[in-house]
Amino acid sequence: MPKNIIISKRLQFIEFLSLMVMILVFLGVFYFTIKTSGILMTLLSFIILLILSSVIFFFCKEPFAKKFIIKCIFLLIAFFLIILFSLIYFNISERNYSNFEAREIGFDLYIVNNSIDHNKAIEEIDFANKLWGKYNISLKLNNTYNIDNLTNLDSDFLLEVNATNSDSCNVYLDKISFSNNSKLRVIILSSNSKHMGRGCICGCNSIVLDSRKELSMDLTGWNLAHEFGHILGLIDIRNRYNLMDDEFKVFRPSFLNREQLGLIKNRINEL
């Protein structure tokens, strides 16, 4: 095989690897931007990279290198547009809307059949607190109880859709609330239900969570924050960066819009 063909194939292979690495880096940047909302820094970095790539293109004399740089520039522009479109679609600008005066919501925690370690439960509560803390709402754990008088069928029932419409669900909750000093209770259990969390069970004063992982990710803390949204009068919506969108939870969306905060103001005084 001629030497120039071998060199050409090697260059093409190097180019392919380089573009794949760039794509992986950009996917990481995209995840970072959506998760942390580091919007300005990310977009500024892309602009700088575009300028540098353009400058290098004009000073590069090797045709193969010029073609490679052109591909890099198009890749940068494509990811720039994807991130820009995503930021607009997710309505991230609304998440900076400040809330009213600081409020504290107390609750009791019930751990069923050792479904979660106590320290791990505290970590998940802290995670939920960070999300709600952006809106001056603090989730305060008053008491923790370990109980073992619920069967697997009881746990499955509490997480099923029809539980909220059934008077008999109070029978199951009465097994738990033997010493409920708070108006609210969070129940963490293990079940075979397809649901991972329920808010507003029997009078909108209980949250039920399953502690198992989803897609190899532990989302218990996010599920807790989401279900507290239901306790505070919010409903599920389909906005991919909103706390009340449970179909996009792998990114742990956290923002609330003005309408949602208005609903919370009407509800929070009752708690």
N, C-alpha and C positions, 0 to 999 in steps of 0.2 A: 504494500500500500504506500503511495507517495507520501513523503514527509509532510507536505503542506496540508494534505487531507487529514492526517493524524492530528496535526496542530489545530486545524479547524474544528475537529470533533472535540478535542480537549477544551477549546475555548467555549464551544457551545455547551459542553457539560458544566463548565465553571459558571457560565452565564445562567444556566438553568438552576444550579444550586444557589447562586446569589439571589435570584428572583424569588426562589422558595423561602430563603431566609428572610428576605424583605417582607414577604407576605405574612410569615409567622410573627415578625416584629410588629407589623401594622395591626394584626389581629390582637396582639397583646396591648398595643396602644389604644385600640378601639375599646377593648374591655376596660382598661384603666379609665378612659374618658367617660364611659357610660356609668361605671361604678362609683367614681370619685368626683365626677363633674369637673375635672381639671380642663375646662373648655379652652380658655384663653391660651394657656401654655401649650396645649396640644396643637391648636390651630397655628399659633405663632411658630412652633417648631416645624410644621409642614411648610409654611411659607419660606422659612429660612432654608430648608432643604431644597425647595424648588429653585430658589435663587442660586444656591451653590451648585446645583446640578446644571443649571443653565450656563453658569460661568465656566464650569469644567467642560461643557460641551463645545463652547466656542474656542477654548484653548487646546482641545484635544485634536490631534492630527490623524490618529489611527482610525480608519473607517469602521472597523469592528467595534472599537470602543465607543465611537459616536452612536452607533446603532443601539448599543447596550444602554448608554446614558439616556437616549430617547425613550427606551422602554421604561427605564426607571422614572423618568419624568411623568410619563403617562400613568404609571402605577401610583405615583404620588398624587397626581390630580384626581385619579379615581377614588383613592381612599379619602382624600380631602373632601370630595363631594359626598361620599358615603357618610362620613362622620357629620358633616354639616347638615345633611338631610336627616340623619338620625336625631341630632340635637333638636331640630325643629319639630320632628315628629313626636319626640318624647316630651315636648313642652317643658324642657328643663328650666327655662327662665322663671317659671312659676314657683319653683322650689325654694327660692330666696324670699318668698313672701313671709313676713314676720307674723307671729301669732300674738294673742293677747297676753295678759299678765300670767306669771307662772302659776301653775296649778299642780296639785299632787293627787294621785289616785291610789288609794290603798286597796290591797287585796290579800287574800290568804291563798297559800299554795298547798295543793293536795297531790302527793306522789303515790300513785296506785301500784301496788305489787312491785316496788323497787324498779319501776320502769326507767328511771333516770337517776344518776348519782346526784346527791344534793349540791355539791360544788359545781357540777356541770349545769344544773338547773339555774344556779345563781349567775353563771356566765351567760346563759341564754337570756335571762331577765335583763342583765346589763346591756346586752346587744339591743334588745327591744327598747331599752331606755335611751340609748344613743339615738335611735331613730326618732322617738317621740320628743327627745330633748331639744331637737331643732325647732320645736314649736312650743317650747316652755312647758311641756307636760312631763311630769315625773311619775313613774310607776313605782310605788312603794310596797315592798313585801312586808307584811305585818307578821304573819305566822306561817310555819311550815308543818304539815302533818303527813305522816306516812301511814297509809291505810292498806288493808289487804282483804277487804270484804266485798270486792267487786269481782265477778267472774269475767271470763273472756266474752261471753255473750252480752253482759252488761256493758262492757267497754265498746264492743262493736255497735251496740244499739245507740249509745250516746253520740257516736260519730256519724250515724246514718242521717240522710237528708230528712226523713220523716220524723225524726226525734223532736224537732221543734213544734210539730203539729200534734203531738201526742201528750195527753194529760199524764200518761203513765211514766213519762220520763222523770217526773218529780219523785217517783218512787225510788229511782236509781240515785238521784241526787241527794235524797234524804239519807241514803246510806253513807254519804260522804260528809255532809254538812252537820256533823254532830257538834261542832264547836266553831262555827263560822262567825268570827268577831268582825269581819269586814262585810260590806255590802256586796263585794265582788269575790269570786273564787276562780282560781286557775287550776285545772285538773290535768295532770300529765299522766298518760297511761300508754299501754301497748295494746294494739288491736289488729284485726284482720280487715278492717274497713278500708275502702279506697280513699277515704278522706283523711287528711292530716291534721285538720283543725276545724273547730266549730265555735262560733261566737253567738251570743244571745240564745242560749239554751234555756228554755222554761223561764221566761220573764226577763231576758236580756241582762242577767247578772252572773252568768257563768261562761267560762271559756274551757273547752276541752281540746287537748293537744295529744297527738301521737308522737312519740319521741324517735321513731325510726327514721333512717336516712332516706332522702329522695335523690335519685340519680347520683348515688354515692356522695351526696352532700348533706351535711347536717343543717337543716333550715328551720330548726325548732325556734330559734330566737326571732327570725323573721316572721314565722307563722304566728308567734305570740303577738308581735307588734301589729300584724294584719288583723288578728281576731280582736284585739283591743279597739281597732278601728270600728268594728261592728258594734262593740259595746258602747262606743261613743256616737253611734247613730249613723255610721257610714255604710254604704252598700258597695258591692263589687262593681267595678267599672272596667272598661277595656281601654286603658291608657298605659302603654308599656313601661312608663317610668313612674307610675303611681303606686303608692303603698297598697292600694285596694285592688290592684291587678294581680291575682294569684296565679295567672298563667305565665307570668314572666318572672317568677320569684327567684330563678337561678342568678339573676343579676341583683337581687335584693333591692328592688326599687323602694324609694323612701319619700318622695315628695307628695305634698297635699296641695290642692289648689284652693282658691279663695272660697268657692262655694262649699267645699268640704269643711273648711275651718269655720265657716258660718254655722254649719250644722252642728259641729262640735260645741260651739259656744252655747247653743240652745240645750244641749244634752248634759254638758259637764256639771252644771249646777245641781243636777239631780243626784249626782254620785257623792 
